[in-house]
Amino acid sequence: MQLSKAHISLRAFSLIELSIILIIIAVITGSSLVLSGAWIAQQKVSSNRQLMQAIEISLDNFRRVNGRFPCPADITLNEDDTNFGVESFEAGDTSGVCSGEAGINAHPLVDDDSGSATTINASMGALPHKTLGLDQPTMRDHWGNLFVYYVTDRATQEGSFQRKPLHTDFIDIADDTIGL
């Protein structure tokens, strides 16, 4: 028995049709990867904001208890050093005179609140997470960068603040990557 061409209805995709289907799949896959990457980045930004708010609350709690802000920690220490994340004072001083050790430098800042170009000294170093009672992952943002902590010398002196709640607009947390 012989089959005629009318009974054979095998149909296959041509190379052009297959190419178009593959291009459509590639466009859909590529756009979903871009969207998922943007979603992951947004999640990191959101988590980072929450982390910075926790740091701000810890700094305010320290200020309310001690009447001052903590000095920065030595940013040059290795993370396995026992003093990593501990505020750094001048030798034998615990009243809030920040240390001049390596990694903690006095930086002149312009006091914009006074309306004049007066220079005030500030110390820079790592966030003193141990002093604030925070765990070590708090030292880094969600991209793995160490938080850098600046504080004016005046703010670290004992008795600089009354021991009461602070207005929330006093502490500014700045992060150039997310524009806070």
C-alpha positions in Angstrom: 0.0 0.0 0.0 1.3 3.3 -1.0 0.5 6.6 0.9 -0.2 9.6 -1.0 1.2 13.0 -0.1 -2.1 14.1 1.3 -1.9 11.5 4.1 1.5 12.3 5.2 1.2 15.5 7.3 4.6 15.6 9.0 5.6 19.2 9.6 8.8 20.5 11.1 10.1 23.9 12.0 12.3 25.7 9.6 15.6 27.2 10.7 14.1 30.6 10.5 11.2 29.7 12.8 13.6 28.1 15.3 15.8 31.1 15.2 12.9 33.4 16.0 11.8 31.2 18.9 15.3 31.2 20.3 15.5 35.0 20.1 12.2 35.3 21.9 13.4 33.0 24.6 16.7 34.9 24.9 14.8 38.3 25.2 12.5 36.9 27.9 15.3 35.3 29.9 17.5 38.4 29.6 14.8 40.7 30.8 14.0 38.5 33.7 17.6 38.4 34.7 17.8 42.2 34.6 14.6 42.5 36.7 15.9 39.9 39.2 19.2 41.7 39.5 17.4 45.0 40.1 15.2 43.3 42.7 18.3 41.9 44.5 19.9 45.3 44.5 16.8 46.9 45.9 16.7 44.3 48.7 20.3 45.1 49.6 19.5 48.8 49.7 16.5 48.1 51.9 18.4 45.8 54.2 21.2 48.4 54.4 18.8 51.1 55.4 17.5 48.9 58.2 21.1 48.2 59.3 21.9 51.9 59.4 18.8 52.6 61.4 19.9 50.0 63.9 23.3 51.6 64.1 21.7 55.0 64.6 19.5 53.6 67.5 22.6 52.0 69.1 24.5 55.3 68.9 21.6 57.2 70.5 21.3 54.6 73.2 25.0 54.9 74.0 24.7 58.7 74.1 21.8 58.6 76.4 23.6 56.2 78.8 27.0 57.8 78.7 26.2 61.5 77.9 28.5 61.4 74.8 29.0 59.5 71.6 31.7 56.8 71.3 35.1 57.3 69.8 35.7 55.5 66.5 37.4 52.1 66.6 40.8 51.6 65.0 40.1 50.9 61.4 43.5 49.3 60.8 43.0 46.4 63.1 42.3 42.9 61.7 38.8 41.5 62.3 40.2 38.7 64.6 41.9 41.3 66.9 40.2 41.5 70.3 40.1 45.3 70.0 38.5 45.3 66.6 35.2 47.3 67.0 36.1 48.7 70.4 36.2 52.5 70.7 39.7 53.9 70.9 40.6 56.4 73.6 43.8 58.2 74.4 46.0 56.0 76.6 44.5 55.7 80.1 41.6 58.0 79.3 38.0 56.8 79.2 36.3 60.2 79.2 35.9 60.4 75.5 39.2 61.9 74.2 39.6 59.9 71.0 42.9 58.2 70.3 45.4 59.4 67.7 46.4 55.8 66.9 46.8 54.6 63.3 43.5 54.6 61.5 42.0 57.3 63.6 42.7 60.8 62.3 41.5 64.2 63.2 39.7 65.7 60.3 38.7 69.4 60.2 35.0 69.8 59.3 33.2 73.1 58.5 30.4 73.8 61.0 27.6 74.8 58.7 25.1 75.2 61.5 26.9 78.2 62.9 26.7 80.1 59.6 30.4 80.7 59.7 33.3 78.8 58.5 34.6 77.7 61.8 36.6 74.5 61.8 35.8 71.7 64.3 37.9 68.6 64.8 36.5 65.2 64.2 37.8 61.7 64.5 37.4 59.0 61.8 37.6 55.3 62.1 35.6 52.1 62.1 32.2 51.8 63.7 32.7 50.7 67.3 30.3 47.9 67.1 31.5 46.0 70.2 31.2 49.2 72.3 27.7 49.7 70.9 26.7 46.1 71.7 26.2 45.2 68.0 27.4 42.0 66.4 30.4 41.9 64.0 28.4 41.7 60.7 27.1 45.2 61.6 30.6 46.5 60.8 29.9 46.0 57.0 27.2 47.0 54.7 25.5 44.5 52.5 28.2 45.0 49.8 31.0 44.0 52.2 32.3 47.5 52.8 33.3 48.7 56.3 31.2 51.4 57.7 33.3 54.5 58.4 32.4 56.5 61.5 33.1 60.2 61.9 32.4 62.0 65.2 33.3 65.5 66.4 35.7 65.7 69.3 33.1 67.8 71.1 30.5 65.0 70.8 32.8 62.4 72.4 33.6 64.4 75.5 31.9 63.2 78.7 28.9 65.3 79.7 28.5 66.7 76.1 24.8 65.7 76.1 22.1 65.5 78.7 21.0 61.9 79.2 17.7 62.1 77.5 16.2 61.1 74.1 17.8 62.8 71.2 16.0 64.5 68.3 16.2 62.1 65.4 17.5 64.8 63.0 20.8 65.1 65.0 22.5 62.0 63.6 23.0 62.0 59.9 23.9 58.7 58.2 25.3 59.3 54.7 25.9 56.7 52.1 26.9 57.9 48.7 25.8 54.7 47.0 22.1 55.1 47.9 21.9 58.8 48.4 20.7 58.9 52.0 
